């Protein structure tokens, strides 16, 4: 069954010995994100902290794709993501702008748009996979998949989410890699960087550190009960940084 209501059949992957678990990736992403936000809010004179923080977003997007493929309820997953986007917006605005500012939205909304996109993209890709060869129907299914990604990118830009349309693009590329092992992770990441323009691409390129970490992902999912840590950490650390900066 496909769609937002249930996980994709056959989503389970074989565990690889060694490597990096989902929990370990999440900790790396949270710590590098913390460096990024400390550099943005408290220690602006140390831009290296912002560069370290470029590692976080690709890892979180990869974990989103994994969560999409394995969750028992995509509706609850999307609902949880959207709820925390709402909860996190004021702490996000206060920490980064010092006041409520609706011109830029937090990363949970980026991930929510990406998650919604993945539910439709999966349907299009499943339909494409059922078409053997490169006939007319297969071409239309491929065009539909591309259109879904483009629509999500436009929506993300209209909502002014963090990373703009490049966020859903990276989620789509990582999802394609998760299903078919192409395009490879490095190419996917570089396309993500280039989609943001030359200057931003040079900055985001420091996130290439995330690629070998994701490549070592061993398929081991988080322990039950630990999945809420990031959801709580995100608004909490932003609020704490704001209070420190305002004191």
Helices and strands as residue ranges (DSSP letters): H 22-41, H 48-52, H 54-70, H 74-97, H 107-130, H 136-159, H 165-180, H 185-194, H 198-204, G 205-208, H 209-215, H 229-246
